[in-house]
Each structure stands twice: as C-alpha cells, then as structure tokens.
Amino acid sequence: MIDLKGTMGIPFLKKSRFTGSDGALRFVLEKRSRDDGDCLAAVCWHGLYCSDATPDEEKTTEYFPFTKEGLAQAQEWLNAQR
C-alpha cells in the first residue's frame, strides 16, 4: 500500500518529482503546467524498469488538482492501480 503521509508533500513537488514503487507497481508524481493552471500528474506502470526505460504506451497517467487534497486523491488512485 502506498502511503505518502510524512514522506513528501506539495512543497516538495513544487521543486522536484517524486518516484516510488510498491511491489511491481512503479510511479511518478510531478507538477505539470497546463492551459488551466498547474496540476499533479500521477504516472504508473507495472514492471521492473524505471520511467525512462519504460515505453510511454505502457504507462497510465491521471491528473489531479495541485493541492493537498489532489495529492490524497492521487495516492488513492495509485493504490487502486495495484
């Protein structure tokens, strides 16, 4: 189970992306700029390889508000992908 509490938060994501894994599930959380403002992108895939070594067509991306609540939603979504 992915639990991000105490690990990182929105201030961290303003400056850097966060990568992690849970079993075979790999994921990246990062801030992205869109026409309607900043959002939180949650990208996940299953396998042994890092994001750069995994083809984009094997990844699933979901967007959330770039807020504390959006981060909680992203965590919930990632746990549902396992």
GUDREN-853427 format. One record per residue: residue in one letter; x, z, y of N, C-alpha, C in turn. Coordinates in Angstrom, 1 decimal, padded with zeros to 4 digits, m for minus. Layout:
! GUDREN-853427
+--------+--------+--------+--------+--------+--------+--------+--------+--------+--------+
! residu !   n.xx !   n.zz !   n.yy !  ca.xx !  ca.zz !  ca.yy !   c.xx !   c.zz !   c.yy !
+--------+--------+--------+--------+--------+--------+--------+--------+--------+--------+
!      A !      X !      Z !      Y !      X !      Z !      Y !      X !      Z !      Y !
...
+--------+--------+--------+--------+--------+--------+--------+--------+--------+--------+
END
This chain:
! GUDREN-853427
+--------+--------+--------+--------+--------+--------+--------+--------+--------+--------+
! residu !   n.xx !   n.zz !   n.yy !  ca.xx !  ca.zz !  ca.yy !   c.xx !   c.zz !   c.yy !
+--------+--------+--------+--------+--------+--------+--------+--------+--------+--------+
!      M !  000.8 !  000.0 ! m001.2 !  000.0 !  000.0 !  000.0 !  000.9 !  000.0 !  001.2 !
!      I !  000.6 ! m000.8 !  002.2 !  001.3 ! m001.0 !  003.4 !  000.8 !  000.1 !  004.4 !
!      D !  001.6 !  000.9 !  004.9 !  001.2 !  002.0 !  005.9 !  002.3 !  001.9 !  007.0 !
!      L !  001.8 !  001.4 !  008.2 !  002.7 !  001.2 !  009.3 !  002.8 !  002.4 !  010.2 !
!      K !  002.0 !  003.4 !  010.0 !  002.0 !  004.5 !  010.9 !  003.3 !  005.2 !  010.9 !
!      G !  003.9 !  005.4 !  012.1 !  005.2 !  006.1 !  012.2 !  006.4 !  005.2 !  012.0 !
!      T !  006.1 !  004.0 !  011.5 !  007.2 !  003.0 !  011.2 !  007.5 !  002.1 !  012.4 !
!      M !  006.4 !  001.6 !  013.0 !  006.6 !  000.8 !  014.2 !  005.3 !  000.7 !  014.9 !
!      G !  005.3 !  000.1 !  016.1 !  004.0 !  000.0 !  016.9 !  004.1 ! m001.1 !  017.9 !
!      I !  003.2 ! m001.2 !  018.8 !  003.1 ! m002.3 !  019.7 !  004.3 ! m002.3 !  020.6 !
!      P !  004.9 ! m001.2 !  021.1 !  006.1 ! m001.3 !  021.9 !  007.3 ! m002.0 !  021.2 !
!      F !  007.4 ! m001.7 !  019.9 !  008.4 ! m002.4 !  019.1 !  008.2 ! m003.9 !  019.0 !
!      L !  006.9 ! m004.3 !  018.8 !  006.6 ! m005.7 !  018.6 !  006.7 ! m006.5 !  019.9 !
!      K !  006.7 ! m005.8 !  021.1 !  006.9 ! m006.5 !  022.4 !  008.3 ! m007.1 !  022.4 !
!      K !  009.2 ! m006.5 !  021.7 !  010.6 ! m006.9 !  021.8 !  011.2 ! m007.6 !  020.5 !
!      S !  010.5 ! m007.3 !  019.4 !  011.1 ! m007.8 !  018.1 !  010.0 ! m008.0 !  017.1 !
!      R !  010.3 ! m008.8 !  016.1 !  009.3 ! m008.9 !  015.0 !  009.6 ! m007.9 !  013.9 !
!      F !  008.6 ! m007.6 !  013.1 !  008.8 ! m006.6 !  012.0 !  008.5 ! m007.3 !  010.7 !
!      T !  009.4 ! m007.1 !  009.7 !  009.3 ! m007.7 !  008.4 !  009.2 ! m006.6 !  007.4 !
!      G !  008.5 ! m006.9 !  006.3 !  008.3 ! m005.9 !  005.3 !  007.8 ! m006.5 !  004.0 !
!      S !  007.7 ! m005.6 !  003.0 !  007.2 ! m006.1 !  001.7 !  006.5 ! m004.9 !  001.0 !
!      D !  005.7 ! m005.3 !  000.0 !  005.0 ! m004.3 ! m000.8 !  004.8 ! m005.1 ! m002.2 !
!      G !  005.7 ! m004.7 ! m003.1 !  005.7 ! m005.5 ! m004.4 !  006.1 ! m006.9 ! m004.1 !
!      A !  005.3 ! m007.9 ! m004.6 !  005.6 ! m009.3 ! m004.4 !  005.1 ! m009.8 ! m003.1 !
!      L !  004.4 ! m009.0 ! m002.3 !  003.8 ! m009.4 ! m001.0 !  004.9 ! m009.2 !  000.1 !
!      R !  005.2 ! m010.3 !  000.8 !  006.2 ! m010.2 !  001.9 !  005.3 ! m010.5 !  003.2 !
!      F !  005.8 ! m009.9 !  004.3 !  005.0 ! m010.1 !  005.5 !  005.9 ! m010.0 !  006.8 !
!      V !  005.4 ! m010.6 !  007.8 !  006.0 ! m010.6 !  009.1 !  004.9 ! m010.3 !  010.1 !
!      L !  005.2 ! m009.4 !  011.0 !  004.3 ! m009.1 !  012.2 !  005.0 ! m009.4 !  013.4 !
!      E !  004.4 ! m010.2 !  014.3 !  005.1 ! m010.6 !  015.5 !  004.1 ! m011.0 !  016.7 !
!      K !  004.6 ! m010.8 !  017.9 !  003.8 ! m011.2 !  019.1 !  003.9 ! m012.7 !  019.2 !
!      R !  002.8 ! m013.3 !  019.5 !  002.7 ! m014.7 !  019.8 !  001.9 ! m014.9 !  021.1 !
!      S !  002.4 ! m015.9 !  021.9 !  001.6 ! m016.2 !  023.1 !  000.7 ! m017.4 !  022.8 !
!      R ! m000.5 ! m017.3 !  023.2 ! m001.5 ! m018.3 !  023.1 ! m002.1 ! m018.6 !  024.4 !
!      D ! m002.9 ! m019.7 !  024.5 ! m003.6 ! m020.0 !  025.8 ! m004.4 ! m018.9 !  026.3 !
!      D ! m005.0 ! m018.1 !  025.4 ! m005.9 ! m017.0 !  025.9 ! m005.2 ! m015.7 !  026.0 !
!      G ! m003.8 ! m015.7 !  025.9 ! m003.1 ! m014.4 !  026.0 ! m002.2 ! m014.1 !  024.8 !
!      D ! m001.6 ! m013.0 !  024.8 ! m000.8 ! m012.6 !  023.7 ! m001.7 ! m012.1 !  022.5 !
!      C ! m001.2 ! m012.3 !  021.3 ! m001.9 ! m011.9 !  020.1 ! m000.8 ! m011.4 !  019.1 !
!      L ! m001.3 ! m010.7 !  018.1 ! m000.5 ! m010.3 !  017.0 ! m000.7 ! m011.2 !  015.8 !
!      A !  000.4 ! m011.8 !  015.4 !  000.3 ! m012.7 !  014.2 !  000.8 ! m011.9 !  013.0 !
!      A !  000.0 ! m011.9 !  011.9 !  000.4 ! m011.4 !  010.7 !  000.5 ! m012.5 !  009.7 !
!      V !  001.7 ! m012.7 !  009.2 !  002.0 ! m013.8 !  008.2 !  002.4 ! m013.2 !  006.9 !
!      C !  001.8 ! m013.6 !  005.8 !  002.1 ! m013.1 !  004.5 !  002.3 ! m014.2 !  003.5 !
!      W !  003.0 ! m013.9 !  002.4 !  003.2 ! m014.8 !  001.3 !  003.6 ! m013.9 !  000.1 !
!      H !  003.5 ! m014.5 ! m001.1 !  003.9 ! m013.8 ! m002.3 !  005.2 ! m014.5 ! m002.8 !
!      G !  006.1 ! m013.7 ! m003.3 !  007.3 ! m014.3 ! m003.9 !  008.5 ! m013.4 ! m003.6 !
!      L !  009.7 ! m014.0 ! m003.9 !  010.9 ! m013.3 ! m003.9 !  011.7 ! m013.5 ! m002.6 !
!      Y !  011.4 ! m014.6 ! m001.9 !  012.2 ! m015.1 ! m000.8 !  011.7 ! m014.6 !  000.6 !
!      C !  012.6 ! m014.6 !  001.5 !  012.3 ! m014.2 !  002.9 !  011.5 ! m015.3 !  003.6 !
!      S !  011.0 ! m015.1 !  004.8 !  010.2 ! m016.0 !  005.5 !  010.9 ! m017.3 !  005.8 !
!      D !  012.2 ! m017.3 !  006.1 !  012.9 ! m018.6 !  006.4 !  013.1 ! m019.4 !  005.2 !
!      A !  013.1 ! m018.8 !  004.0 !  013.3 ! m019.6 !  002.7 !  012.0 ! m019.9 !  002.0 !
!      T !  010.9 ! m019.6 !  002.6 !  009.6 ! m019.8 !  002.0 !  008.9 ! m020.9 !  002.8 !
!      P !  008.5 ! m022.0 !  002.2 !  007.8 ! m023.1 !  002.9 !  006.5 ! m022.6 !  003.6 !
!      D !  006.2 ! m023.1 !  004.8 !  005.1 ! m022.7 !  005.6 !  003.8 ! m022.9 !  004.9 !
!      E !  003.7 ! m023.9 !  004.0 !  002.4 ! m024.1 !  003.3 !  002.1 ! m023.0 !  002.2 !
!      E !  003.1 ! m022.2 !  001.9 !  002.9 ! m021.0 !  001.0 !  002.5 ! m019.8 !  001.8 !
!      K !  002.5 ! m019.8 !  003.1 !  002.2 ! m018.6 !  003.9 !  000.8 ! m018.6 !  004.4 !
!      T !  000.2 ! m017.5 !  004.6 ! m001.1 ! m017.3 !  005.3 ! m000.9 ! m016.6 !  006.6 !
!      T ! m001.5 ! m017.1 !  007.6 ! m001.4 ! m016.4 !  008.9 ! m002.7 ! m016.0 !  009.5 !
!      E ! m002.8 ! m014.8 !  010.0 ! m004.1 ! m014.3 !  010.6 ! m003.7 ! m013.8 !  012.0 !
!      Y ! m004.6 ! m013.9 !  013.0 ! m004.3 ! m013.4 !  014.3 ! m005.2 ! m012.3 !  014.7 !
!      F ! m004.6 ! m011.3 !  015.4 ! m005.3 ! m010.1 !  015.8 ! m005.0 ! m009.8 !  017.3 !
!      P ! m005.8 ! m009.0 !  017.9 ! m005.5 ! m008.6 !  019.3 ! m004.2 ! m007.9 !  019.4 !
!      F ! m003.4 ! m008.1 !  020.4 ! m002.1 ! m007.4 !  020.6 ! m002.3 ! m006.0 !  021.1 !
!      T ! m002.9 ! m005.2 !  020.3 ! m003.3 ! m003.8 !  020.7 ! m003.0 ! m002.9 !  019.5 !
!      K ! m003.1 ! m001.6 !  019.7 ! m003.0 ! m000.6 !  018.7 ! m004.1 ! m000.9 !  017.6 !
!      E ! m005.3 ! m001.2 !  018.1 ! m006.4 ! m001.5 !  017.2 ! m006.1 ! m002.7 !  016.4 !
!      G ! m005.6 ! m003.7 !  017.0 ! m005.2 ! m005.0 !  016.4 ! m004.2 ! m004.8 !  015.3 !
!      L ! m003.2 ! m003.9 !  015.5 ! m002.2 ! m003.6 !  014.5 ! m002.9 ! m002.9 !  013.3 !
!      A ! m003.8 ! m002.0 !  013.6 ! m004.5 ! m001.4 !  012.4 ! m005.3 ! m002.4 !  011.6 !
!      Q ! m005.9 ! m003.4 !  012.3 ! m006.7 ! m004.5 !  011.7 ! m005.7 ! m005.3 !  010.8 !
!      A ! m004.5 ! m005.6 !  011.4 ! m003.5 ! m006.4 !  010.7 ! m003.1 ! m005.7 !  009.4 !
!      Q ! m002.9 ! m004.4 !  009.5 ! m002.5 ! m003.6 !  008.3 ! m003.6 ! m003.6 !  007.3 !
!      E ! m004.8 ! m003.5 !  007.6 ! m005.9 ! m003.6 !  006.7 ! m006.0 ! m004.9 !  006.0 !
!      W ! m005.8 ! m006.0 !  006.8 ! m005.8 ! m007.4 !  006.3 ! m004.6 ! m007.6 !  005.3 !
!      L ! m003.5 ! m007.1 !  005.7 ! m002.3 ! m007.3 !  004.8 ! m002.6 ! m006.5 !  003.5 !
!      N ! m003.1 ! m005.4 !  003.5 ! m003.4 ! m004.6 !  002.3 ! m004.4 ! m005.4 !  001.4 !
!      A ! m005.3 ! m006.1 !  002.0 ! m006.3 ! m006.9 !  001.3 ! m005.7 ! m008.1 !  000.6 !
!      Q ! m004.5 ! m008.5 !  001.1 ! m003.8 ! m009.7 !  000.6 ! m003.0 ! m009.5 ! m000.7 !
!      R ! m002.9 ! m008.2 ! m001.1 ! m002.1 ! m007.8 ! m002.2 ! m002.7 ! m008.3 ! m003.5 !
+--------+--------+--------+--------+--------+--------+--------+--------+--------+--------+
END
